[in-house]
């Protein structure tokens, strides 16, 4: 059972989605009442992410980021912050694990509707040097809750 080549139209839609999030990032900016803040960078390509979260109880009420770098890292941060709003911390960390699985080539994760628009980044798994770009905001997320779980 081989995998069929990607549909070129679908690939084009995914590229447009990634570029849209890069050009018009959602939730970019400072979060004044952040309860969690993490800064990470990828020295290999210069990507930087400052993730700020406002957590109430066990729920992420708001997520924002400031960053710079390639379209993949910035689009991933934009998509991730949209997905995290009103999610419980355990659910957010489960999404981080699914994202990581998708970046390792897990086809089930690539079809997981729970990842929403982030599934557009599934093709990044074919470019090992770019995987760190896509996972940078997710690594910031998991770092934000280290020691709390």
C-alpha positions in Angstrom: 0.0 0.0 0.0 1.9 3.0 -1.2 0.9 6.5 -0.6 -0.5 8.4 -3.5 1.1 11.7 -4.5 -0.4 14.8 -3.0 -3.1 16.5 -4.9 -1.4 19.6 -6.4 -4.5 21.7 -5.8 -4.6 20.7 -2.2 -0.9 21.4 -1.8 -1.5 24.8 -3.3 -4.4 25.5 -0.8 -2.1 24.5 2.1 0.7 26.7 0.8 -1.8 29.6 0.6 -3.0 28.9 4.2 0.5 28.9 5.5 1.4 32.1 3.6 -1.9 33.8 4.8 -1.0 33.1 8.5 2.6 34.3 7.8 1.5 37.5 6.2 -1.5 38.2 8.5 -0.6 36.4 11.8 -3.4 35.9 14.3 -2.8 36.7 17.9 0.5 38.4 17.3 1.4 40.9 20.0 2.0 41.3 23.7 -0.4 39.9 26.3 -0.3 42.3 29.2 -1.9 39.9 31.8 0.1 36.8 30.8 0.5 34.2 33.5 3.0 32.2 31.4 5.7 33.4 29.1 8.4 31.5 27.3 11.0 32.6 24.7 12.6 30.1 22.4 14.7 30.3 19.3 16.0 28.0 16.6 19.6 29.0 16.1 19.8 26.9 12.9 17.6 29.3 10.9 17.1 32.3 13.3 13.4 31.7 14.2 12.3 33.3 17.4 9.1 32.9 19.4 8.0 34.7 22.5 4.8 32.9 23.6 2.5 34.5 26.2 -0.4 32.7 27.7 -3.2 33.7 30.2 -4.3 30.7 32.1 -7.3 30.7 34.4 -7.4 27.5 36.5 -6.6 24.8 34.0 -7.8 26.6 30.9 -5.8 28.7 28.4 -8.0 31.8 28.1 -5.7 33.7 25.7 -2.5 33.0 23.7 -0.3 35.5 21.9 3.1 35.5 20.4 5.8 37.8 19.2 8.2 36.3 16.7 10.2 36.5 13.7 11.6 34.0 11.3 10.5 31.8 8.4 7.0 31.4 7.2 6.7 27.9 8.7 7.5 29.0 12.3 5.4 32.1 12.2 2.4 30.4 10.6 2.7 27.5 13.1 2.6 30.0 16.0 -0.4 31.9 14.5 -2.3 28.6 13.9 -1.4 27.3 17.3 -2.5 30.4 19.2 -5.9 30.2 17.5 -6.3 26.5 18.5 -5.3 26.9 22.1 -8.0 29.4 23.1 -10.3 27.9 25.8 -8.5 24.6 25.8 -7.5 22.9 29.0 -3.8 22.5 29.6 -3.9 18.7 29.3 -5.7 19.1 26.0 -3.2 21.6 24.7 -0.3 19.3 25.7 -2.1 16.4 23.9 -2.3 18.7 20.8 1.4 19.4 21.1 2.1 15.6 21.1 -0.1 15.2 18.0 1.7 18.0 16.2 5.0 16.3 17.1 3.8 13.0 15.8 2.6 14.7 12.5 6.1 16.2 12.1 7.6 12.7 12.5 5.4 11.6 9.5 2.5 10.0 11.4 -0.3 9.9 8.8 -3.0 9.4 11.4 -1.9 12.7 13.1 -1.8 14.4 9.7 -5.5 13.5 9.3 -6.5 14.4 12.9 -9.2 17.1 12.7 -8.2 18.2 16.2 -5.1 19.8 14.7 -7.3 22.0 12.5 -5.4 24.3 10.1 -2.1 23.0 11.4 -2.6 19.9 9.2 -1.5 22.2 6.4 2.0 21.8 7.8 2.0 18.0 7.4 4.3 18.3 4.3 7.0 19.8 6.5 7.7 16.3 7.8 9.4 15.6 4.5 12.0 18.3 5.1 13.8 17.3 8.4 15.6 20.7 8.7 12.2 22.5 8.7 10.6 20.3 11.4 12.2 22.4 14.2 10.6 25.5 12.6 7.1 24.0 12.8 7.6 22.7 16.3 9.2 25.8 17.8 5.9 27.4 19.1 4.8 24.0 20.4 8.1 23.5 22.2 7.5 26.9 23.8 4.0 25.7 24.9 5.3 22.6 26.5 8.1 24.5 28.2 5.5 26.9 29.6 4.0 24.1 31.6 7.1 22.2 32.6 7.1 21.5 36.3 3.3 22.0 36.6 2.2 18.6 35.6 
